[in-house]
C-alpha cells in the first residue's frame, strides 16, 4: 500500500481510500477510483485531494495496489 501524501503515487483510475471532509473526525474511509487529482503540489501532509468517479472528494490516505 502506498502513501496518499505524494502526488507521484496517485494516477487517474487508481483505486484509493479517501477521507471526506465531513468524516475527518471519525477517519471513516471511502474507497473508489480516481477521476481527477485536485492538489497541484507534489506532496501534502494530510493527503492529496482527489475527485472519485462517484463524485466524492477527499484526501487520499491509501493507494491500493493491484496484484
mmCIF file of the N, C-alpha and C atoms, coordinates in Angstrom:
data_MODEL
# 
_entry.id   MODEL 
# 
loop_
_atom_site.group_PDB 
_atom_site.id 
_atom_site.type_symbol 
_atom_site.label_atom_id 
_atom_site.label_alt_id 
_atom_site.label_comp_id 
_atom_site.label_asym_id 
_atom_site.label_entity_id 
_atom_site.label_seq_id 
_atom_site.pdbx_PDB_ins_code 
_atom_site.Cartn_x 
_atom_site.Cartn_y 
_atom_site.Cartn_z 
_atom_site.occupancy 
_atom_site.B_iso_or_equiv 
_atom_site.pdbx_formal_charge 
_atom_site.auth_seq_id 
_atom_site.auth_comp_id 
_atom_site.auth_asym_id 
_atom_site.auth_atom_id 
_atom_site.pdbx_PDB_model_num 
ATOM 1   N N  . UNK A 1 1  ? 0.844   -1.184 0.000   1.00 0.00 ? 1  UNK A N  1 
ATOM 2   C CA . UNK A 1 1  ? 0.000   0.000  0.000   1.00 0.00 ? 1  UNK A CA 1 
ATOM 3   C C  . UNK A 1 1  ? 0.890   1.248  0.000   1.00 0.00 ? 1  UNK A C  1 
ATOM 4   N N  . UNK A 1 2  ? 0.579   2.168  -0.884  1.00 0.00 ? 2  UNK A N  1 
ATOM 5   C CA . UNK A 1 2  ? 1.369   3.400  -0.987  1.00 0.00 ? 2  UNK A CA 1 
ATOM 6   C C  . UNK A 1 2  ? 0.706   4.526  -0.193  1.00 0.00 ? 2  UNK A C  1 
ATOM 7   N N  . UNK A 1 3  ? 1.517   5.492  0.232   1.00 0.00 ? 3  UNK A N  1 
ATOM 8   C CA . UNK A 1 3  ? 1.011   6.642  0.981   1.00 0.00 ? 3  UNK A CA 1 
ATOM 9   C C  . UNK A 1 3  ? 0.295   7.611  0.052   1.00 0.00 ? 3  UNK A C  1 
ATOM 10  N N  . UNK A 1 4  ? -0.773  8.228  0.541   1.00 0.00 ? 4  UNK A N  1 
ATOM 11  C CA . UNK A 1 4  ? -1.517  9.216  -0.231  1.00 0.00 ? 4  UNK A CA 1 
ATOM 12  C C  . UNK A 1 4  ? -0.966  10.618 -0.100  1.00 0.00 ? 4  UNK A C  1 
ATOM 13  N N  . UNK A 1 5  ? 0.191   10.758 0.575   1.00 0.00 ? 5  UNK A N  1 
ATOM 14  C CA . UNK A 1 5  ? 0.795   12.081 0.778   1.00 0.00 ? 5  UNK A CA 1 
ATOM 15  C C  . UNK A 1 5  ? 1.533   12.578 -0.456  1.00 0.00 ? 5  UNK A C  1 
ATOM 16  N N  . UNK A 1 6  ? 1.887   11.674 -1.359  1.00 0.00 ? 6  UNK A N  1 
ATOM 17  C CA . UNK A 1 6  ? 2.700   12.044 -2.514  1.00 0.00 ? 6  UNK A CA 1 
ATOM 18  C C  . UNK A 1 6  ? 1.913   11.909 -3.810  1.00 0.00 ? 6  UNK A C  1 
ATOM 19  N N  . UNK A 1 7  ? 1.910   12.979 -4.604  1.00 0.00 ? 7  UNK A N  1 
ATOM 20  C CA . UNK A 1 7  ? 1.154   13.022 -5.854  1.00 0.00 ? 7  UNK A CA 1 
ATOM 21  C C  . UNK A 1 7  ? 1.649   11.956 -6.839  1.00 0.00 ? 7  UNK A C  1 
ATOM 22  N N  . UNK A 1 8  ? 2.962   11.662 -6.787  1.00 0.00 ? 8  UNK A N  1 
ATOM 23  C CA . UNK A 1 8  ? 3.550   10.684 -7.715  1.00 0.00 ? 8  UNK A CA 1 
ATOM 24  C C  . UNK A 1 8  ? 2.979   9.274  -7.526  1.00 0.00 ? 8  UNK A C  1 
ATOM 25  N N  . UNK A 1 9  ? 2.412   8.984  -6.343  1.00 0.00 ? 9  UNK A N  1 
ATOM 26  C CA . UNK A 1 9  ? 1.848   7.657  -6.070  1.00 0.00 ? 9  UNK A CA 1 
ATOM 27  C C  . UNK A 1 9  ? 0.439   7.486  -6.640  1.00 0.00 ? 9  UNK A C  1 
ATOM 28  N N  . UNK A 1 10 ? -0.184  8.593  -7.065  1.00 0.00 ? 10 UNK A N  1 
ATOM 29  C CA . UNK A 1 10 ? -1.590  8.566  -7.470  1.00 0.00 ? 10 UNK A CA 1 
ATOM 30  C C  . UNK A 1 10 ? -1.719  8.778  -8.969  1.00 0.00 ? 10 UNK A C  1 
ATOM 31  N N  . UNK A 1 11 ? -2.461  7.888  -9.625  1.00 0.00 ? 11 UNK A N  1 
ATOM 32  C CA . UNK A 1 11 ? -2.703  8.025  -11.059 1.00 0.00 ? 11 UNK A CA 1 
ATOM 33  C C  . UNK A 1 11 ? -4.209  8.017  -11.306 1.00 0.00 ? 11 UNK A C  1 
ATOM 34  N N  . UNK A 1 12 ? -4.621  8.584  -12.434 1.00 0.00 ? 12 UNK A N  1 
ATOM 35  C CA . UNK A 1 12 ? -6.029  8.570  -12.816 1.00 0.00 ? 12 UNK A CA 1 
ATOM 36  C C  . UNK A 1 12 ? -6.446  7.106  -12.991 1.00 0.00 ? 12 UNK A C  1 
ATOM 37  N N  . UNK A 1 13 ? -7.564  6.731  -12.397 1.00 0.00 ? 13 UNK A N  1 
ATOM 38  C CA . UNK A 1 13 ? -8.041  5.357  -12.484 1.00 0.00 ? 13 UNK A CA 1 
ATOM 39  C C  . UNK A 1 13 ? -7.542  4.451  -11.374 1.00 0.00 ? 13 UNK A C  1 
ATOM 40  N N  . UNK A 1 14 ? -6.620  4.960  -10.526 1.00 0.00 ? 14 UNK A N  1 
ATOM 41  C CA . UNK A 1 14 ? -6.087  4.155  -9.418  1.00 0.00 ? 14 UNK A CA 1 
ATOM 42  C C  . UNK A 1 14 ? -7.155  3.972  -8.343  1.00 0.00 ? 14 UNK A C  1 
ATOM 43  N N  . UNK A 1 15 ? -7.141  2.807  -7.690  1.00 0.00 ? 15 UNK A N  1 
ATOM 44  C CA . UNK A 1 15 ? -8.063  2.565  -6.582  1.00 0.00 ? 15 UNK A CA 1 
ATOM 45  C C  . UNK A 1 15 ? -7.434  3.117  -5.305  1.00 0.00 ? 15 UNK A C  1 
ATOM 46  N N  . UNK A 1 16 ? -8.186  3.971  -4.607  1.00 0.00 ? 16 UNK A N  1 
ATOM 47  C CA . UNK A 1 16 ? -7.672  4.644  -3.414  1.00 0.00 ? 16 UNK A CA 1 
ATOM 48  C C  . UNK A 1 16 ? -8.701  4.615  -2.288  1.00 0.00 ? 16 UNK A C  1 
ATOM 49  N N  . UNK A 1 17 ? -8.220  4.908  -1.076  1.00 0.00 ? 17 UNK A N  1 
ATOM 50  C CA . UNK A 1 17 ? -9.103  5.111  0.079   1.00 0.00 ? 17 UNK A CA 1 
ATOM 51  C C  . UNK A 1 17 ? -8.948  6.566  0.487   1.00 0.00 ? 17 UNK A C  1 
ATOM 52  N N  . UNK A 1 18 ? -10.077 7.288  0.577   1.00 0.00 ? 18 UNK A N  1 
ATOM 53  C CA . UNK A 1 18 ? -10.039 8.708  0.931   1.00 0.00 ? 18 UNK A CA 1 
ATOM 54  C C  . UNK A 1 18 ? -10.812 8.968  2.213   1.00 0.00 ? 18 UNK A C  1 
ATOM 55  N N  . UNK A 1 19 ? -10.500 10.103 2.836   1.00 0.00 ? 19 UNK A N  1 
ATOM 56  C CA . UNK A 1 19 ? -11.304 10.612 3.948   1.00 0.00 ? 19 UNK A CA 1 
ATOM 57  C C  . UNK A 1 19 ? -11.972 11.878 3.428   1.00 0.00 ? 19 UNK A C  1 
ATOM 58  N N  . UNK A 1 20 ? -13.304 11.889 3.450   1.00 0.00 ? 20 UNK A N  1 
ATOM 59  C CA . UNK A 1 20 ? -14.046 13.072 3.039   1.00 0.00 ? 20 UNK A CA 1 
ATOM 60  C C  . UNK A 1 20 ? -14.012 14.091 4.175   1.00 0.00 ? 20 UNK A C  1 
ATOM 61  N N  . UNK A 1 21 ? -14.208 15.376 3.829   1.00 0.00 ? 21 UNK A N  1 
ATOM 62  C CA . UNK A 1 21 ? -14.133 16.453 4.822   1.00 0.00 ? 21 UNK A CA 1 
ATOM 63  C C  . UNK A 1 21 ? -15.067 16.192 6.008   1.00 0.00 ? 21 UNK A C  1 
ATOM 64  N N  . UNK A 1 22 ? -16.283 15.738 5.742   1.00 0.00 ? 22 UNK A N  1 
ATOM 65  C CA . UNK A 1 22 ? -17.248 15.518 6.826   1.00 0.00 ? 22 UNK A CA 1 
ATOM 66  C C  . UNK A 1 22 ? -16.940 14.265 7.654   1.00 0.00 ? 22 UNK A C  1 
ATOM 67  N N  . UNK A 1 23 ? -15.948 13.467 7.249   1.00 0.00 ? 23 UNK A N  1 
ATOM 68  C CA . UNK A 1 23 ? -15.558 12.277 8.006   1.00 0.00 ? 23 UNK A CA 1 
ATOM 69  C C  . UNK A 1 23 ? -14.173 12.419 8.636   1.00 0.00 ? 23 UNK A C  1 
ATOM 70  N N  . UNK A 1 24 ? -13.613 13.633 8.621   1.00 0.00 ? 24 UNK A N  1 
ATOM 71  C CA . UNK A 1 24 ? -12.259 13.817 9.145   1.00 0.00 ? 24 UNK A CA 1 
ATOM 72  C C  . UNK A 1 24 ? -12.151 13.463 10.630  1.00 0.00 ? 24 UNK A C  1 
ATOM 73  N N  . UNK A 1 25 ? -13.171 13.786 11.413  1.00 0.00 ? 25 UNK A N  1 
ATOM 74  C CA . UNK A 1 25 ? -13.137 13.490 12.856  1.00 0.00 ? 25 UNK A CA 1 
ATOM 75  C C  . UNK A 1 25 ? -13.146 11.985 13.120  1.00 0.00 ? 25 UNK A C  1 
ATOM 76  N N  . UNK A 1 26 ? -13.973 11.241 12.369  1.00 0.00 ? 26 UNK A N  1 
ATOM 77  C CA . UNK A 1 26 ? -14.085 9.795  12.591  1.00 0.00 ? 26 UNK A CA 1 
ATOM 78  C C  . UNK A 1 26 ? -13.001 9.023  11.849  1.00 0.00 ? 26 UNK A C  1 
ATOM 79  N N  . UNK A 1 27 ? -12.468 9.609  10.774  1.00 0.00 ? 27 UNK A N  1 
ATOM 80  C CA . UNK A 1 27 ? -11.456 8.932  9.970   1.00 0.00 ? 27 UNK A CA 1 
ATOM 81  C C  . UNK A 1 27 ? -12.044 7.853  9.078   1.00 0.00 ? 27 UNK A C  1 
ATOM 82  N N  . UNK A 1 28 ? -13.367 7.924  8.849   1.00 0.00 ? 28 UNK A N  1 
ATOM 83  C CA . UNK A 1 28 ? -14.046 6.929  8.009   1.00 0.00 ? 28 UNK A CA 1 
ATOM 84  C C  . UNK A 1 28 ? -13.515 6.984  6.574   1.00 0.00 ? 28 UNK A C  1 
ATOM 85  N N  . UNK A 1 29 ? -13.112 5.834  6.065   1.00 0.00 ? 29 UNK A N  1 
ATOM 86  C CA . UNK A 1 29 ? -12.531 5.764  4.719   1.00 0.00 ? 29 UNK A CA 1 
ATOM 87  C C  . UNK A 1 29 ? -13.582 5.393  3.684   1.00 0.00 ? 29 UNK A C  1 
ATOM 88  N N  . UNK A 1 30 ? -13.459 6.006  2.516   1.00 0.00 ? 30 UNK A N  1 
ATOM 89  C CA . UNK A 1 30 ? -14.308 5.699  1.369   1.00 0.00 ? 30 UNK A CA 1 
ATOM 90  C C  . UNK A 1 30 ? -13.374 5.246  0.266   1.00 0.00 ? 30 UNK A C  1 
ATOM 91  N N  . UNK A 1 31 ? -13.649 4.096  -0.351  1.00 0.00 ? 31 UNK A N  1 
ATOM 92  C CA . UNK A 1 31 ? -12.764 3.660  -1.432  1.00 0.00 ? 31 UNK A CA 1 
ATOM 93  C C  . UNK A 1 31 ? -13.427 3.915  -2.777  1.00 0.00 ? 31 UNK A C  1 
ATOM 94  N N  . UNK A 1 32 ? -12.592 4.109  -3.778  1.00 0.00 ? 32 UNK A N  1 
ATOM 95  C CA . UNK A 1 32 ? -13.082 4.376  -5.126  1.00 0.00 ? 32 UNK A CA 1 
ATOM 96  C C  . UNK A 1 32 ? -11.926 4.566  -6.076  1.00 0.00 ? 32 UNK A C  1 
ATOM 97  N N  . UNK A 1 33 ? -12.279 4.977  -7.294  1.00 0.00 ? 33 UNK A N  1 
ATOM 98  C CA . UNK A 1 33 ? -11.271 5.150  -8.348  1.00 0.00 ? 33 UNK A CA 1 
ATOM 99  C C  . UNK A 1 33 ? -11.109 6.625  -8.676  1.00 0.00 ? 33 UNK A C  1 
ATOM 100 N N  . UNK A 1 34 ? -9.865  7.074  -8.832  1.00 0.00 ? 34 UNK A N  1 
ATOM 101 C CA . UNK A 1 34 ? -9.550  8.484  -9.067  1.00 0.00 ? 34 UNK A CA 1 
ATOM 102 C C  . UNK A 1 34 ? -10.009 8.920  -10.459 1.00 0.00 ? 34 UNK A C  1 
ATOM 103 N N  . UNK A 1 35 ? -10.806 10.000 -10.476 1.00 0.00 ? 35 UNK A N  1 
ATOM 104 C CA . UNK A 1 35 ? -11.205 10.603 -11.756 1.00 0.00 ? 35 UNK A CA 1 
ATOM 105 C C  . UNK A 1 35 ? -10.316 11.801 -12.057 1.00 0.00 ? 35 UNK A C  1 
ATOM 106 N N  . UNK A 1 36 ? -9.999  12.581 -10.995 1.00 0.00 ? 36 UNK A N  1 
ATOM 107 C CA . UNK A 1 36 ? -9.183  13.784 -11.153 1.00 0.00 ? 36 UNK A CA 1 
ATOM 108 C C  . UNK A 1 36 ? -8.354  14.020 -9.901  1.00 0.00 ? 36 UNK A C  1 
ATOM 109 N N  . UNK A 1 37 ? -7.123  14.504 -10.074 1.00 0.00 ? 37 UNK A N  1 
ATOM 110 C CA . UNK A 1 37 ? -6.269  14.877 -8.946  1.00 0.00 ? 37 UNK A CA 1 
ATOM 111 C C  . UNK A 1 37 ? -6.415  16.384 -8.772  1.00 0.00 ? 37 UNK A C  1 
ATOM 112 N N  . UNK A 1 38 ? -6.839  16.816 -7.582  1.00 0.00 ? 38 UNK A N  1 
ATOM 113 C CA . UNK A 1 38 ? -7.137  18.228 -7.356  1.00 0.00 ? 38 UNK A CA 1 
ATOM 114 C C  . UNK A 1 38 ? -5.986  19.012 -6.732  1.00 0.00 ? 38 UNK A C  1 
ATOM 115 N N  . UNK A 1 39 ? -5.095  18.338 -5.996  1.00 0.00 ? 39 UNK A N  1 
ATOM 116 C CA . UNK A 1 39 ? -3.945  19.019 -5.372  1.00 0.00 ? 39 UNK A CA 1 
ATOM 117 C C  . UNK A 1 39 ? -2.848  19.200 -6.409  1.00 0.00 ? 39 UNK A C  1 
ATOM 118 N N  . UNK A 1 40 ? -2.341  20.432 -6.517  1.00 0.00 ? 40 UNK A N  1 
ATOM 119 C CA . UNK A 1 40 ? -1.295  20.732 -7.503  1.00 0.00 ? 40 UNK A CA 1 
ATOM 120 C C  . UNK A 1 40 ? 0.110   20.423 -6.974  1.00 0.00 ? 40 UNK A C  1 
ATOM 121 N N  . UNK A 1 41 ? 0.328   20.582 -5.663  1.00 0.00 ? 41 UNK A N  1 
ATOM 122 C CA . UNK A 1 41 ? 1.675   20.392 -5.109  1.00 0.00 ? 41 UNK A CA 1 
ATOM 123 C C  . UNK A 1 41 ? 2.061   18.912 -5.107  1.00 0.00 ? 41 UNK A C  1 
ATOM 124 N N  . UNK A 1 42 ? 3.372   18.611 -5.162  1.00 0.00 ? 42 UNK A N  1 
ATOM 125 C CA . UNK A 1 42 ? 3.825   17.213 -5.223  1.00 0.00 ? 42 UNK A CA 1 
ATOM 126 C C  . UNK A 1 42 ? 3.610   16.431 -3.932  1.00 0.00 ? 42 UNK A C  1 
ATOM 127 N N  . UNK A 1 43 ? 3.418   17.153 -2.794  1.00 0.00 ? 43 UNK A N  1 
ATOM 128 C CA . UNK A 1 43 ? 3.259   16.477 -1.501  1.00 0.00 ? 43 UNK A CA 1 
ATOM 129 C C  . UNK A 1 43 ? 2.337   17.283 -0.602  1.00 0.00 ? 43 UNK A C  1 
ATOM 130 N N  . UNK A 1 44 ? 1.507   16.595 0.198   1.00 0.00 ? 44 UNK A N  1 
ATOM 131 C CA . UNK A 1 44 ? 0.635   17.258 1.172   1.00 0.00 ? 44 UNK A CA 1 
ATOM 132 C C  . UNK A 1 44 ? 0.543   16.357 2.400   1.00 0.00 ? 44 UNK A C  1 
ATOM 133 N N  . UNK A 1 45 ? 0.777   16.922 3.584   1.00 0.00 ? 45 UNK A N  1 
ATOM 134 C CA . UNK A 1 45 ? 0.855   16.117 4.809   1.00 0.00 ? 45 UNK A CA 1 
ATOM 135 C C  . UNK A 1 45 ? -0.459  15.417 5.160   1.00 0.00 ? 45 UNK A C  1 
ATOM 136 N N  . UNK A 1 46 ? -1.600  15.977 4.766   1.00 0.00 ? 46 UNK A N  1 
ATOM 137 C CA . UNK A 1 46 ? -2.895  15.356 5.075   1.00 0.00 ? 46 UNK A CA 1 
ATOM 138 C C  . UNK A 1 46 ? -3.402  14.469 3.946   1.00 0.00 ? 46 UNK A C  1 
ATOM 139 N N  . UNK A 1 47 ? -2.642  14.389 2.862   1.00 0.00 ? 47 UNK A N  1 
ATOM 140 C CA . UNK A 1 47 ? -3.049  13.568 1.717   1.00 0.00 ? 47 UNK A CA 1 
ATOM 141 C C  . UNK A 1 47 ? -3.423  14.426 0.529   1.00 0.00 ? 47 UNK A C  1 
ATOM 142 N N  . UNK A 1 48 ? -3.197  13.897 -0.645  1.00 0.00 ? 48 UNK A N  1 
ATOM 143 C CA . UNK A 1 48 ? -3.515  14.589 -1.897  1.00 0.00 ? 48 UNK A CA 1 
ATOM 144 C C  . UNK A 1 48 ? -5.029  14.563 -2.090  1.00 0.00 ? 48 UNK A C  1 
ATOM 145 N N  . UNK A 1 49 ? -5.610  15.707 -2.438  1.00 0.00 ? 49 UNK A N  1 
ATOM 146 C CA . UNK A 1 49 ? -7.062  15.787 -2.635  1.00 0.00 ? 49 UNK A CA 1 
ATOM 147 C C  . UNK A 1 49 ? -7.415  15.302 -4.035  1.00 0.00 ? 49 UNK A C  1 
ATOM 148 N N  . UNK A 1 50 ? -8.409  14.405 -4.110  1.00 0.00 ? 50 UNK A N  1 
ATOM 149 C CA . UNK A 1 50 ? -8.829  13.846 -5.396  1.00 0.00 ? 50 UNK A CA 1 
ATOM 150 C C  . UNK A 1 50 ? -10.355 13.846 -5.528  1.00 0.00 ? 50 UNK A C  1 
ATOM 151 N N  . UNK A 1 51 ? -10.809 13.742 -6.770  1.00 0.00 ? 51 UNK A N  1 
ATOM 152 C CA . UNK A 1 51 ? -12.214 13.551 -7.091  1.00 0.00 ? 51 UNK A CA 1 
ATOM 153 C C  . UNK A 1 51 ? -12.360 12.105 -7.557  1.00 0.00 ? 51 UNK A C  1 
ATOM 154 N N  . UNK A 1 52 ? -13.265 11.363 -6.913  1.00 0.00 ? 52 UNK A N  1 
ATOM 155 C CA . UNK A 1 52 ? -13.507 9.979  -7.312  1.00 0.00 ? 52 UNK A CA 1 
ATOM 156 C C  . UNK A 1 52 ? -14.521 9.932  -8.446  1.00 0.00 ? 52 UNK A C  1 
ATOM 157 N N  . UNK A 1 53 ? -14.593 8.788  -9.133  1.00 0.00 ? 53 UNK A N  1 
ATOM 158 C CA . UNK A 1 53 ? -15.545 8.608  -10.235 1.00 0.00 ? 53 UNK A CA 1 
ATOM 159 C C  . UNK A 1 53 ? -16.995 8.735  -9.762  1.00 0.00 ? 53 UNK A C  1 
ATOM 160 N N  . UNK A 1 54 ? -17.211 8.522  -8.445  1.00 0.00 ? 54 UNK A N  1 
ATOM 161 C CA . UNK A 1 54 ? -18.559 8.625  -7.865  1.00 0.00 ? 54 UNK A CA 1 
ATOM 162 C C  . UNK A 1 54 ? -18.937 10.076 -7.567  1.00 0.00 ? 54 UNK A C  1 
ATOM 163 N N  . UNK A 1 55 ? -17.978 11.013 -7.738  1.00 0.00 ? 55 UNK A N  1 
ATOM 164 C CA . UNK A 1 55 ? -18.237 12.421 -7.467  1.00 0.00 ? 55 UNK A CA 1 
ATOM 165 C C  . UNK A 1 55 ? -17.825 12.852 -6.071  1.00 0.00 ? 55 UNK A C  1 
ATOM 166 N N  . UNK A 1 56 ? -17.338 11.909 -5.259  1.00 0.00 ? 56 UNK A N  1 
ATOM 167 C CA . UNK A 1 56 ? -16.908 12.242 -3.902  1.00 0.00 ? 56 UNK A CA 1 
ATOM 168 C C  . UNK A 1 56 ? -15.505 12.845 -3.931  1.00 0.00 ? 56 UNK A C  1 
ATOM 169 N N  . UNK A 1 57 ? -15.274 13.821 -3.047  1.00 0.00 ? 57 UNK A N  1 
ATOM 170 C CA . UNK A 1 57 ? -13.981 14.496 -2.964  1.00 0.00 ? 57 UNK A CA 1 
ATOM 171 C C  . UNK A 1 57 ? -13.399 14.247 -1.579  1.00 0.00 ? 57 UNK A C  1 
ATOM 172 N N  . UNK A 1 58 ? -12.108 13.966 -1.530  1.00 0.00 ? 58 UNK A N  1 
ATOM 173 C CA . UNK A 1 58 ? -11.462 13.763 -0.235  1.00 0.00 ? 58 UNK A CA 1 
ATOM 174 C C  . UNK A 1 58 ? -9.960  13.654 -0.404  1.00 0.00 ? 58 UNK A C  1 
ATOM 175 N N  . UNK A 1 59 ? -9.299  13.486 0.737   1.00 0.00 ? 59 UNK A N  1 
ATOM 176 C CA . UNK A 1 59 ? -7.846  13.350 0.741   1.00 0.00 ? 59 UNK A CA 1 
ATOM 177 C C  . UNK A 1 59 ? -7.446  11.888 0.811   1.00 0.00 ? 59 UNK A C  1 
ATOM 178 N N  . UNK A 1 60 ? -6.507  11.513 -0.043  1.00 0.00 ? 60 UNK A N  1 
ATOM 179 C CA . UNK A 1 60 ? -6.087  10.108 -0.141  1.00 0.00 ? 60 UNK A CA 1 
ATOM 180 C C  . UNK A 1 60 ? -5.302  9.702  1.090   1.00 0.00 ? 60 UNK A C  1 
ATOM 181 N N  . UNK A 1 61 ? -5.716  8.605  1.722   1.00 0.00 ? 61 UNK A N  1 
ATOM 182 C CA . UNK A 1 61 ? -4.984  8.029  2.849   1.00 0.00 ? 61 UNK A CA 1 
ATOM 183 C C  . UNK A 1 61 ? -4.152  6.844  2.380   1.00 0.00 ? 61 UNK A C  1 
ATOM 184 N N  . UNK A 1 62 ? -4.709  6.031  1.480   1.00 0.00 ? 62 UNK A N  1 
ATOM 185 C CA . UNK A 1 62 ? -4.002  4.846  0.973   1.00 0.00 ? 62 UNK A CA 1 
ATOM 186 C C  . UNK A 1 62 ? -4.237  4.702  -0.514  1.00 0.00 ? 62 UNK A C  1 
ATOM 187 N N  . UNK A 1 63 ? -3.192  4.278  -1.220  1.00 0.00 ? 63 UNK A N  1 
ATOM 188 C CA . UNK A 1 63 ? -3.328  3.910  -2.628  1.00 0.00 ? 63 UNK A CA 1 
ATOM 189 C C  . UNK A 1 63 ? -3.273  2.392  -2.660  1.00 0.00 ? 63 UNK A C  1 
ATOM 190 N N  . UNK A 1 64 ? -4.357  1.763  -3.118  1.00 0.00 ? 64 UNK A N  1 
ATOM 191 C CA . UNK A 1 64 ? -4.440  0.298  -3.130  1.00 0.00 ? 64 UNK A CA 1 
ATOM 192 C C  . UNK A 1 64 ? -3.785  -0.218 -4.411  1.00 0.00 ? 64 UNK A C  1 
ATOM 193 N N  . UNK A 1 65 ? -2.790  -1.062 -4.239  1.00 0.00 ? 65 UNK A N  1 
ATOM 194 C CA . UNK A 1 65 ? -2.042  -1.588 -5.396  1.00 0.00 ? 65 UNK A CA 1 
ATOM 195 C C  . UNK A 1 65 ? -2.691  -2.868 -5.909  1.00 0.00 ? 65 UNK A C  1 
ATOM 196 N N  . UNK A 1 66 ? -2.755  -2.979 -7.238  1.00 0.00 ? 66 UNK A N  1 
ATOM 197 C CA . UNK A 1 66 ? -3.294  -4.215 -7.825  1.00 0.00 ? 66 UNK A CA 1 
ATOM 198 C C  . UNK A 1 66 ? -2.193  -5.260 -7.829  1.00 0.00 ? 66 UNK A C  1 
ATOM 199 N N  . UNK A 1 67 ? -2.596  -6.526 -7.747  1.00 0.00 ? 67 UNK A N  1 
ATOM 200 C CA . UNK A 1 67 ? -1.607  -7.618 -7.766  1.00 0.00 ? 67 UNK A CA 1 
ATOM 201 C C  . UNK A 1 67 ? -1.298  -8.016 -9.189  1.00 0.00 ? 67 UNK A C  1 
# 
